[in-house]
Amino acid sequence: MKENVFDVLMYLFENYFYNDDEPQPDRDSLESELFEAGFTSAEIRKAFAWLDGLAESRQAPNLNIDGERSIRVFAEQESSKLDVDCRGFLLFLEQVGILTPTSREIIVERVMALDDEEVDIDTLKWVVLMVLFNQPGQEEAYACMETLLFDNPVQLLH
């Protein structure tokens, strides 16, 4: 079975981070459980490195950007990883107030840290949830995103 970093992240998010009722195991216990669940050591290490980067993003300075008068231009590498639908979805989330310029940049940085050549819209949505879940003060944005994804899925027009 070919697993990737995102599969490991999803397993952790669904089984630990999303469930506040359970006590959080230490890193060694998580690593052992992931290995027993069938993930490779390399993918587990990469997933922990991805999570370390996410934790470091909590210290990111708040960007003072006027979102109404500026536009995000994606680098060639970003555009090749995030297709038009993904970039449009990020713009939509920013326009409806779920994302700030800072959270958008953290999301783009975390997507670029994934091993995948391209990221589809479903993967992007989960990365958005993981980032918002991790960022202090983003509880309302996280709740809106969760509602958007699970209660009222939006179909984007091209």
Buried (B, 14 or more C-beta within 10 A) or exposed (E): EEBBBBBBBBBBBEBBBEEEEEEEEEEEEBBEBBEEEEBBEEBBEBBBEBBEEBEEBEEEEEEEBEBEEEEBEBEEEBEEBBBEEBBBBBBBBBEEEBBBBBBBBBBBBBBEBBEEEEBEEEBBBBBBBBBBBBBEEBEEBBEBBBEBBEEEEEEEEE
